[in-house]
Amino acid sequence: MLSILDWAAEQPQNGLVLRAFLASIALAALQPKEALLLRVRDVELADDGSGWLLIHPQGQERRETDSERAGAEWRVPACRELVALLKAEITRRDLRPDDAIFVLDDG
């Protein structure tokens, strides 16, 4: 039986980037908006398979009444499967530090 990640990877257009995007939501519990904001510089992907994702606030204005966490960045651990998928996507598309990770193949 195919998983949704396998199905996404098999799609002829944008399948691999879709798989990496869905994996970041499923395996790191990111909200779609958080995943879309990820840039290469926001991911720490070690050779041993460990990794972290630096999550930025979703552009919401911070007010004095907001909690301390509002507007703050935080780190989310990335499992080995997600690290491997993100490394492959960054390499496949030859992404640079300022590039967004999840962009459709046709731009």
CYANA upper distance limits for C-alpha pairs under 8 A (distance plus 0.5 A):
  2 LEU  CA      6 ASP  CA      6.33
  2 LEU  CA      7 TRP  CA      6.80
  3 SER  CA      7 TRP  CA      6.74
  4 ILE  CA      8 ALA  CA      6.56
  5 LEU  CA      9 ALA  CA      6.76
  5 LEU  CA     19 ARG  CA      5.64
  5 LEU  CA     22 LEU  CA      7.45
  5 LEU  CA     23 ALA  CA      7.38
  6 ASP  CA     10 GLU  CA      6.94
  6 ASP  CA     19 ARG  CA      7.86
  7 TRP  CA     11 GLN  CA      7.31
  8 ALA  CA     15 GLY  CA      5.52
  8 ALA  CA     16 LEU  CA      7.39
  8 ALA  CA     18 LEU  CA      6.54
  8 ALA  CA     19 ARG  CA      5.66
  9 ALA  CA     15 GLY  CA      4.85
  9 ALA  CA     16 LEU  CA      5.21
  9 ALA  CA     17 VAL  CA      8.35
  9 ALA  CA     18 LEU  CA      7.56
  9 ALA  CA     19 ARG  CA      5.89
 10 GLU  CA     15 GLY  CA      6.39
 10 GLU  CA     16 LEU  CA      8.17
 11 GLN  CA     15 GLY  CA      4.97
 11 GLN  CA     16 LEU  CA      8.31
 13 GLN  CA    105 ASP  CA      7.99
 14 ASN  CA     18 LEU  CA      6.52
 14 ASN  CA    104 LEU  CA      6.28
 14 ASN  CA    105 ASP  CA      6.02
 14 ASN  CA    106 ASP  CA      8.49
 15 GLY  CA     19 ARG  CA      6.60
 16 LEU  CA     20 ALA  CA      6.88
 16 LEU  CA     89 GLU  CA      7.81
 17 VAL  CA     21 PHE  CA      6.62
 17 VAL  CA     89 GLU  CA      7.24
 17 VAL  CA    102 PHE  CA      6.71
 17 VAL  CA    103 VAL  CA      7.72
 17 VAL  CA    104 LEU  CA      7.27
 17 VAL  CA    105 ASP  CA      7.93
 18 LEU  CA     22 LEU  CA      6.57
 18 LEU  CA    102 PHE  CA      8.29
 19 ARG  CA     23 ALA  CA      6.51
 20 ALA  CA     24 SER  CA      6.73
 20 ALA  CA     82 LEU  CA      8.03
 20 ALA  CA     85 LEU  CA      6.33
 20 ALA  CA     86 LEU  CA      6.77
 20 ALA  CA     89 GLU  CA      7.67
 20 ALA  CA    102 PHE  CA      8.29
 21 PHE  CA     25 ILE  CA      7.10
 21 PHE  CA     35 ALA  CA      7.37
 21 PHE  CA     36 LEU  CA      8.43
 21 PHE  CA    102 PHE  CA      6.84
 22 LEU  CA     26 ALA  CA      6.59
 23 ALA  CA     27 LEU  CA      5.94
 23 ALA  CA     28 ALA  CA      8.04
 23 ALA  CA     82 LEU  CA      6.85
 23 ALA  CA     85 LEU  CA      8.48
 24 SER  CA     28 ALA  CA      5.80
 24 SER  CA     29 ALA  CA      7.45
 24 SER  CA     30 LEU  CA      6.78
 24 SER  CA     35 ALA  CA      7.08
 24 SER  CA     82 LEU  CA      7.15
 25 ILE  CA     29 ALA  CA      5.49
 25 ILE  CA     30 LEU  CA      5.02
 25 ILE  CA     31 GLN  CA      6.61
 25 ILE  CA     32 PRO  CA      6.96
 25 ILE  CA     35 ALA  CA      7.42
 26 ALA  CA     30 LEU  CA      7.77
 27 LEU  CA     78 ALA  CA      7.87
 27 LEU  CA     79 CYS  CA      7.56
 27 LEU  CA     82 LEU  CA      7.17
 28 ALA  CA     76 VAL  CA      7.39
 28 ALA  CA     77 PRO  CA      7.43
 28 ALA  CA     78 ALA  CA      6.45
 28 ALA  CA     79 CYS  CA      8.04
 28 ALA  CA     82 LEU  CA      8.41
 30 LEU  CA     34 GLU  CA      6.46
 30 LEU  CA     35 ALA  CA      6.55
 31 GLN  CA     35 ALA  CA      6.86
 32 PRO  CA     36 LEU  CA      6.70
 33 LYS  CA     37 LEU  CA      6.93
 33 LYS  CA     58 GLN  CA      7.44
 34 GLU  CA     38 LEU  CA      7.32
 34 GLU  CA     55 ILE  CA      7.00
 34 GLU  CA     56 HIS  CA      7.55
 34 GLU  CA     57 PRO  CA      8.12
 34 GLU  CA     58 GLN  CA      7.14
 35 ALA  CA    102 PHE  CA      8.19
 36 LEU  CA    100 ALA  CA      8.06
 36 LEU  CA    101 ILE  CA      8.12
 36 LEU  CA    102 PHE  CA      6.51
 37 LEU  CA     55 ILE  CA      8.48
 37 LEU  CA     56 HIS  CA      7.86
 37 LEU  CA     58 GLN  CA      8.41
 37 LEU  CA    100 ALA  CA      7.48
 38 LEU  CA     42 ASP  CA      6.53
 38 LEU  CA     43 VAL  CA      8.19
 38 LEU  CA     54 LEU  CA      8.25
 38 LEU  CA     55 ILE  CA      7.66
 38 LEU  CA    100 ALA  CA      6.45
 38 LEU  CA    101 ILE  CA      6.57
 38 LEU  CA    102 PHE  CA      8.03
 39 ARG  CA     43 VAL  CA      7.76
 39 ARG  CA     97 PRO  CA      7.24
 39 ARG  CA     98 ASP  CA      6.46
 39 ARG  CA     99 ASP  CA      5.96
 39 ARG  CA    100 ALA  CA      4.74
 39 ARG  CA    101 ILE  CA      5.84
 40 VAL  CA     90 ILE  CA      7.98
 40 VAL  CA     95 LEU  CA      7.64
 40 VAL  CA     96 ARG  CA      7.07
 40 VAL  CA     97 PRO  CA      5.19
 40 VAL  CA     98 ASP  CA      6.73
 40 VAL  CA     99 ASP  CA      6.47
 40 VAL  CA    100 ALA  CA      6.92
 40 VAL  CA    101 ILE  CA      6.56
 41 ARG  CA     97 PRO  CA      5.14
 41 ARG  CA     98 ASP  CA      6.81
 42 ASP  CA     53 LEU  CA      6.39
 42 ASP  CA     54 LEU  CA      5.41
 42 ASP  CA     55 ILE  CA      7.83
 43 VAL  CA     51 GLY  CA      7.77
 43 VAL  CA     52 TRP  CA      6.38
 43 VAL  CA     53 LEU  CA      5.15
 43 VAL  CA     54 LEU  CA      6.69
 44 GLU  CA     51 GLY  CA      5.70
 44 GLU  CA     52 TRP  CA      5.58
 44 GLU  CA     53 LEU  CA      6.89
 45 LEU  CA     49 GLY  CA      7.43
 45 LEU  CA     50 SER  CA      6.77
 45 LEU  CA     51 GLY  CA      5.00
 45 LEU  CA     52 TRP  CA      7.26
 45 LEU  CA     83 VAL  CA      6.47
 45 LEU  CA     87 LYS  CA      7.66
 46 ALA  CA     50 SER  CA      5.89
 46 ALA  CA     51 GLY  CA      6.33
 49 GLY  CA     79 CYS  CA      8.06
 49 GLY  CA     80 ARG  CA      5.37
 49 GLY  CA     83 VAL  CA      6.68
 49 GLY  CA     84 ALA  CA      7.58
 50 SER  CA     77 PRO  CA      8.50
 50 SER  CA     78 ALA  CA      7.18
 50 SER  CA     79 CYS  CA      6.97
 50 SER  CA     80 ARG  CA      6.38
 50 SER  CA     83 VAL  CA      7.34
 51 GLY  CA     77 PRO  CA      6.49
 51 GLY  CA     78 ALA  CA      5.38
 51 GLY  CA     79 CYS  CA      7.32
 51 GLY  CA     80 ARG  CA      7.99
 51 GLY  CA     83 VAL  CA      6.62
 52 TRP  CA     75 ARG  CA      6.73
 52 TRP  CA     76 VAL  CA      6.02
 52 TRP  CA     77 PRO  CA      4.97
 52 TRP  CA     78 ALA  CA      5.67
 53 LEU  CA     75 ARG  CA      5.99
 53 LEU  CA     76 VAL  CA      5.60
 53 LEU  CA     77 PRO  CA      6.81
 53 LEU  CA     78 ALA  CA      7.12
 54 LEU  CA     73 GLU  CA      7.24
 54 LEU  CA     74 TRP  CA      6.29
 54 LEU  CA     75 ARG  CA      5.11
 54 LEU  CA     76 VAL  CA      7.02
 55 ILE  CA     73 GLU  CA      6.03
 55 ILE  CA     74 TRP  CA      5.84
 55 ILE  CA     75 ARG  CA      6.53
 55 ILE  CA     76 VAL  CA      7.71
 56 HIS  CA     71 GLY  CA      8.24
 56 HIS  CA     72 ALA  CA      7.51
 56 HIS  CA     73 GLU  CA      5.24
 56 HIS  CA     74 TRP  CA      7.43
 57 PRO  CA     70 ALA  CA      7.85
 57 PRO  CA     71 GLY  CA      5.78
 57 PRO  CA     72 ALA  CA      6.84
 57 PRO  CA     73 GLU  CA      6.70
 59 GLY  CA     71 GLY  CA      8.45
 60 GLN  CA     71 GLY  CA      7.64
 61 GLU  CA     71 GLY  CA      7.97
 62 ARG  CA     66 ASP  CA      6.90
 62 ARG  CA     70 ALA  CA      6.95
 62 ARG  CA     71 GLY  CA      6.41
 66 ASP  CA     70 ALA  CA      6.49
 68 GLU  CA     72 ALA  CA      7.97
 78 ALA  CA     82 LEU  CA      6.53
 78 ALA  CA     83 VAL  CA      6.67
 79 CYS  CA     83 VAL  CA      6.71
 80 ARG  CA     84 ALA  CA      6.65
 81 GLU  CA     85 LEU  CA      6.81
 82 LEU  CA     86 LEU  CA      6.57
 83 VAL  CA     87 LYS  CA      6.54
 84 ALA  CA     88 ALA  CA      6.63
 85 LEU  CA     89 GLU  CA      6.71
 86 LEU  CA     90 ILE  CA      6.59
 87 LYS  CA     91 THR  CA      6.60
 88 ALA  CA     92 ARG  CA      6.35
 89 GLU  CA     93 ARG  CA      6.68
 89 GLU  CA    101 ILE  CA      8.17
 90 ILE  CA     94 ASP  CA      6.28
 90 ILE  CA     95 LEU  CA      5.69
 90 ILE  CA    101 ILE  CA      7.43
 91 THR  CA     95 LEU  CA      7.19
 95 LEU  CA     99 ASP  CA      6.40
 95 LEU  CA    101 ILE  CA      8.00
103 VAL  CA    107 GLY  CA      6.82
